[in-house]
Amino acid sequence: MTGKLIIVEGLDGSGKTTQVNLLSEKLNERVKFISFPNYDTPSGQIINQYLKGAYAGLEEAEGAYSASSFYAVDRYISFKTDWSRDYNAGVSIISARYTGSNSIYQMAKLPKEEWDAYYKWLCDFEFKKLGLPKPDAVIFLDMPFEVSRRLLEARYSENGGEKDMHEADAAYLKKCGKAAAYAAEKENWIIIKCAKEGNPRGIDDINAELTAIVLEKLKENVK
């Protein structure tokens, strides 16, 4: 019996990394934690170059499928070289980002009338052609755009660094929010509301909800 595959997704500025790091402190002896993209690999370096604008045109609709393949191959290499043996032996996996990130960030490049076709292609490509396992649950950290934007600006103001081409394009990130809503409904994602009355909820408050959901999903794997 394979382990559970549980994914944490969210838009830029939603706190994915913080939440998964906190979760790993609580559950690191019970599950294996992974994250995408893996920038330390050759496939991750291609993604890094893409996010810096190295491949002209991929930020437009014509690049949705090409850029999707970069991320899919990165996941495939990670699966084959890092976590497939554990997963197939029954170890549960928790990942920050997975196929759903393509549903958000690449599908958003396309006209809405093409989203259904893209979604069918993505599922066929990653889960059938590449043979990646389907998630047992996707948990989406739903931070409103205006709030996530403030948090993103504060992060770069405090830590320095340069935004990638996705983070720097506010109009594009708004489209990603709409794509995320589409994917959440299509794929039956579990949604955690991360803001209240225009302000972010406390980090520990969100993590308590996230932890409870993950523990419930892991329990389903126990016979």
C-alpha positions in Angstrom: 0.0 0.0 0.0 1.3 3.4 -1.0 1.5 6.3 1.5 -0.7 9.3 1.3 0.3 12.2 -0.9 -0.9 15.5 0.6 -0.2 18.9 -1.1 -0.1 22.4 0.2 -0.8 25.0 -2.5 -1.3 28.8 -2.4 -0.5 31.9 -4.3 2.7 33.9 -3.8 2.6 35.6 -0.4 0.1 33.1 1.1 2.7 31.6 3.5 3.1 28.2 2.1 6.8 27.8 3.0 6.2 29.1 6.6 3.2 26.8 7.1 4.9 23.7 5.7 8.0 24.3 7.8 5.9 24.6 10.9 4.1 21.4 9.9 7.4 19.6 9.4 8.4 20.4 13.0 5.3 18.7 14.2 5.2 15.7 11.9 8.8 15.1 10.6 9.0 11.6 12.2 5.8 10.5 10.6 6.0 11.7 7.0 8.5 12.8 4.3 8.5 16.5 3.3 9.3 17.7 -0.2 9.0 20.9 -2.1 8.8 22.1 -5.7 10.5 23.4 -7.7 13.8 21.9 -6.6 16.2 24.7 -7.7 19.3 22.7 -6.8 18.8 20.2 -9.6 19.4 20.7 -13.4 15.7 20.7 -14.0 15.2 23.3 -11.2 17.9 25.5 -12.8 15.9 25.6 -16.0 12.9 26.8 -14.0 15.0 29.4 -12.3 16.1 30.7 -15.7 12.5 30.7 -16.9 11.4 32.8 -13.9 14.2 35.3 -14.7 12.8 35.7 -18.2 15.5 33.7 -20.1 13.0 32.2 -22.5 11.2 34.9 -24.5 7.5 34.5 -25.0 6.9 31.9 -22.3 5.2 34.4 -20.1 2.4 34.7 -22.7 -0.4 32.2 -23.5 1.8 30.4 -26.1 4.1 29.5 -23.2 1.6 27.8 -20.9 2.2 24.3 -22.1 6.0 24.7 -22.6 6.5 26.1 -19.1 4.2 23.5 -17.6 6.6 20.8 -19.0 9.5 22.3 -17.1 7.7 22.0 -13.8 6.3 18.5 -14.6 9.8 17.2 -15.5 11.2 18.6 -12.3 8.5 16.6 -10.3 9.2 13.5 -12.4 12.9 13.6 -11.6 12.2 14.2 -7.9 9.8 11.3 -7.8 12.1 8.9 -9.5 15.3 9.8 -7.6 14.0 10.9 -4.2 10.7 9.8 -2.9 9.1 7.0 -5.0 10.6 4.2 -3.0 9.4 5.6 0.3 6.0 6.4 -1.2 5.5 3.0 -2.6 6.6 1.4 0.7 3.8 3.2 2.5 5.5 6.4 3.7 3.2 9.4 3.4 4.5 12.5 1.6 3.7 16.1 2.2 4.7 18.5 -0.6 4.7 22.3 -0.8 3.4 22.7 -4.4 2.7 20.0 -6.9 0.7 19.6 -10.1 -1.8 22.1 -8.9 0.7 24.9 -9.3 0.6 24.4 -13.0 -3.2 24.6 -12.8 -2.7 28.0 -11.2 0.3 29.7 -12.7 0.3 28.3 -16.3 -3.4 27.9 -16.9 -3.8 31.6 -15.9 -1.9 32.5 -19.1 -4.6 31.1 -21.3 -8.1 32.5 -22.1 -10.7 31.1 -19.8 -12.4 29.2 -22.6 -9.3 27.1 -22.9 -9.0 26.1 -19.3 -10.9 22.9 -19.5 -8.7 21.7 -22.4 -5.6 22.6 -20.5 -6.8 20.9 -17.4 -7.4 17.6 -19.3 -4.0 17.9 -20.9 -2.3 18.5 -17.6 -3.8 15.5 -15.9 -3.1 13.2 -18.8 0.5 14.5 -19.1 1.5 14.3 -15.5 -0.5 11.5 -14.1 -0.7 9.2 -17.1 2.2 10.0 -19.5 4.7 10.7 -16.7 3.1 8.4 -14.2 3.3 10.8 -11.2 1.0 9.8 -8.4 -2.3 11.7 -7.9 -2.6 13.6 -4.6 -4.9 12.2 -2.0 -5.6 15.8 -0.8 -4.7 19.3 -1.9 -5.0 22.0 0.8 -5.1 25.5 -0.6 -4.1 28.4 1.5 -6.5 31.0 0.4 -5.0 34.5 1.1 -6.9 37.3 -0.7 -4.8 39.0 -3.4 -4.7 42.4 -1.7 -3.4 40.8 1.6 -0.9 38.5 -0.1 0.4 41.4 -2.1 1.1 43.4 1.0 2.9 40.4 2.6 4.9 39.8 -0.6 6.0 43.5 -0.6 6.9 43.4 3.0 9.0 40.2 2.5 11.1 41.8 -0.2 11.4 45.0 1.6 12.7 43.2 4.7 14.9 40.5 3.1 15.9 42.2 -0.2 16.2 40.1 -3.4 14.5 40.5 -6.7 11.0 39.3 -7.6 10.7 36.7 -10.3 8.6 37.6 -13.3 5.5 36.0 -11.8 5.8 37.9 -8.5 6.4 41.2 -10.3 3.3 41.1 -12.4 0.3 42.1 -10.2 -2.3 41.7 -13.0 -1.0 38.2 -13.8 -1.2 37.2 -10.1 -4.9 38.4 -10.1 -5.5 36.0 -13.0 -3.8 33.3 -11.0 -6.3 33.8 -8.2 -9.1 33.1 -10.6 -7.4 30.1 -12.0 -6.9 28.8 -8.4 -10.6 29.2 -7.7 -11.3 27.2 -10.9 -8.8 24.4 -10.0 -10.1 24.3 -6.4 -13.6 23.6 -7.6 -12.5 21.2 -10.3 -10.2 19.2 -8.1 -12.2 19.5 -4.9 -9.3 21.1 -2.9 -9.6 21.7 0.8 -9.6 25.5 1.3 -8.2 27.3 4.4 -9.2 30.9 4.6 -6.1 32.7 5.7 -7.4 36.2 6.2 -10.3 37.8 8.1 -11.6 41.3 7.5 -8.8 42.2 5.2 -6.0 41.1 7.6 -4.0 37.8 7.7 -4.9 35.3 10.4 -2.2 34.5 12.9 0.5 32.1 11.6 -0.1 29.6 14.5 -3.9 29.9 14.0 -3.6 28.9 10.4 -1.1 26.1 11.2 -3.4 24.6 13.8 -6.1 24.3 11.2 -3.7 22.9 8.6 -2.3 20.4 11.1 -5.7 19.1 12.0 -6.6 18.6 8.4 -3.3 16.8 7.6 -3.6 14.5 10.6 -7.2 13.6 9.6 -6.0 12.7 6.1 -3.1 10.7 7.4 -5.4 8.8 9.7 -7.4 7.6 6.7 -4.3 5.7 5.6 -4.4 3.5 8.7 -6.2 0.2 8.3 
